[in-house]
Amino acid sequence: MASMKRVTLKNCRVVYRIVISLGYDSQGHKLVKNLSYSVNQSSTAREQEREALKYAMDLEDRLKYGREPAGANLLFNDFARKWLEGERENLAAGTYVGYEQLLRSKILPYFKTYRIAHVRTSDIEAFYKMLCREYSPGTIKRYANVLNRIFGTARRWELITENPCQGARKPKKLQEGSQLRYFTPQQALVFLKSLDMSYGRNSRKNLQEGFRCREQEAGEYFGDRRGPIQYRVFFSLSLFCGFRKGETLALCWEDIDFEEREISVSKAIGRTGHGFGYKEPKNRASMRKVPFPESLIPLLTEYRDQYNQWKREPGRDWQGSGNLFVRRDGTLMGQSTAYQYFVSHLKRYNRWVKECPEEAAEKGLTVLPEIPLHGLRHSCATLLNYLEVNIVDISKYLGHASCSTTMNIYTHSFEEQKRAASDRLNEFLCGAIEKGQGI
């Protein structure tokens, strides 16, 4: 029978020192297994004792029958670093760098004293609660994803008997705030109107902002005082075609087939082993041809004419190679430029609605939620579902590897359409009953 001793550490954490007797060796020496087990810190003392006892009894059975996990003495730090290095070839350069930063910033410092086999679900939940004090739900989900992959690999290699992340509950605050942010179909129409609005040059704060962000890439006024046309094109393609930011940045004029009204996606812009540049799309399904609405042709034609004018301007040292979204010299638009303009545009528009409520109401304009730039891709999926496009076509449209990916991401945003389908079903049944057809 294993023996246990309750110990309170200097940092006030409660652990149990467990000693398991394994009999005697051939020379008569007693064999024992010593270890420390960290219990759920939020439980009562009696619950902690039961938890530790259950762990000790299970471990004793595994040791006596030769089923001790191979990672019983392997430090979490050592395994996590080994895991990341092993994943290098399977991850995009940007994803690898992101995982490395997450490990270095919080994961490794928090779990540095743990052995991989001793991390419990309660430890994972305590880590999530700690992150909630300083990070957004989206960032916490990234940490949770890395931890789940680490322990999933350890489980597959039989270093541990179960993945502690599988049963870990995320804090309620995280669960409530983890929903996607996007425009509803009605809000998408308002957003498109906002892109074509003319803000007077002398309006309050407009001279200070001047439709500028940190990099005013080819962002002059073109005589109509609307936002720069290349941003209107960028956001329209994101909304109507559901492109990822890196896919949009990598588009060239030769990718657009005006006759067939299709855009070919064959590359993306993102982090590579040598910095930022061209790379393959996220997955094989991301290489696709996406149709675009006929109503976009005038906007694209206008932008192409403006683009050609930039190239012909005297004295311009043009370095472009046909990309749609560029700086003044033709080089690629900066990675964060479109995002910065998008954020400033929404703030400027919402401020105008609040300052001019009567004019806004007359035009049917309302305040828009300040979503992230990637929210336009989510808005595209929601719009397609609203138009009753089937899930298989939506998945292909967005370049997802499978339909299950689409369903997992957009479950919440599709709920409204499920209710609409239920209403139509109810109308059908009620109509049948009124006509005496029965059910």
C-alpha positions, 0 to 999 in steps of 0.5 A: 500500500502506498504511503502519502504525506501532505506538504505545503510548499513555500509558494503555498501550493499543496502537494503529496509526497508519495512512497510506493513499495515495490518489494525487494531486489535479489540482494534483499534491498527494499525497492521504493518509488518516491514522487510528488503529486500536485493536487487541484489547489481549489479543492477541499483538503478531503477532496485533495486527499482522495485525488492523491490517493486515487493517483497513488493507487493507480500508479502502484498498479501500473508499476507492479504490473510493468505499465509505468509510463515511459515519461515518468521521469521526463521533464516537461521542458525537455519534452516540449523543446524536443517536440517543437524541434520535431515539428519544425518540418511539419509547420509553416515558418510563421507557425513555428515561430509563433509556437516557439514564442508561446512556449518561451513566454508562458508555457515553459516558465509555468511548467518548468518544475513539472514532469510530463507524466505528473501534469494533471487536468487541474494544472492545465485549468490553473494555467488557463486562469492565470492567462485570463488575467492578461490575455484575450480569448483568442491568444489563450486558445493559441496557448491551449492548442500548443499544450494539447498538441504537446500532450497529444504527442506524448500520449501517442508516444506512450510517455503518458497514459492520458492527455490532461488537456482533453478534460480541461475546462476553460474559464467561463470568461474565455468560453463566452468571449471566444466566439468569432467576430464578423459582420452579419449580412446586413452589416456587410451591406452597411460596410460596403456603403461606408467604403464609398462614402465621401468624408469632407476634407475639412471635417473635424479630425479628418485633416489629422487622420487624412485616411492615413495609417502608419504606411500610406501605401499609394494612398493619395486622394483621387479627387473624390475624397473617398478612401484609397481605391486599393483599400476598397478593392482589398476589403471587397475581395476579402468580403466577397471571396473570403480570402485570407490576408496573405492570399489577398496580398499575394494576388497579381493581375494575371490571377484575375480572369475578367471574362470568367469572373474567377480569381486563382489562388496559388500562393500567399504572403507570410513568414518564411525561413528568410523573413516575409515573402511568397509561400505556398497556401495554407493547404492543398485545398487553399489552391483554388479558383474563386468566382467573384460577383459581376458587380465588382468588375467596375471597381476592379477596372477602375483600380486597374486604370489607376494602377496603370497610371501610377506606373506611367507617372514621370519620375517614378522608380517603379519596382512592381511585378504585377501585384495588386496591392503595392506601395508607391514604388510598386513593391509589395504592400506592408504586412500590417498596412491593410489591417491598420487602415481597416481599424482606422476606417471603422473608428472614423465611420462609427464616429461619423454615425454618432456625430451625424445621427440624422444623416446616418439614419436617412441613409440607413447607416448604423454603427458597425462592430469593430471586428478584426480584418480576418473577420471579413473572411468570417463574414463571407462564410456567414453571407454564403450560408445566409444565401443558402449555399451548401456547406460543401461549396462554402468549404471549397470557396474558403479553401478549407481542407474539409467540410468538418473544418468549416462546420467547427469554425462557423457553428455559432455563426450558422445558428441563426440560419438554423433557426430560419430553416426551422421557421420555414419548416414550421410554415410548411407544416402549418400550410399543410395542416390548413389545407387539410393535408395532414403531416 
